[in-house]
Amino acid sequence: MIRTAGLALGVVLLGATAHAEDGHNVYGTFLTQAKTSTVTIEDCGDDSPCGRVSWIDPNAMEPGDTPETALTKAGDPVLGLLMLQGFDKKKKDWRGGTIYDPENDKTYASRLKRLGDGRLQVKGCIGPICQTQIWEEAPVALQASGSAAN
């Protein structure tokens, strides 16, 4: 009985480790590297990830702005903004997508990969030159602060 329970526990732990190291599991709510906003990544409806701004730190706003009134340079609301889309599943990660930067109104080629420790590696690229950010899973309070689907 003990041997069987130990084997079952080992299989469960092995499965959990494999799942945690799956670079394709990019879904969830993440605190951006600057820690001033969260992005919630969900299925776009075609088995690929889409990410929307789901929370903005009120202390990071321009004077007179609120998270609900903040606009991109193009005049679109930042809260609920679709900023990650168009990804293709590759062997170890998601590639071929785009990331939109609302601060400069530019869109970049992008790659996403879930790291073994649960953080998300986000790359924005112009040609062969990429900038990498590491996003952490958002605290539960921020995950519940708003829906990404606006």
Secondary structure, 3 states (H helix, E strand, C coil): CHHHHHHHHHHHHHHHHHHHCCCCCCCEEEECCCCCEEEEEEECCCCCEEEEEEEECHHHCCCCCCCCCCECCCCCECCCCEEEECCEECCCCEEEEEEEECCCCEEEEEEEEECCCCCEEEEEEECCEEEEEEEEECCHHHHCCCCCCC
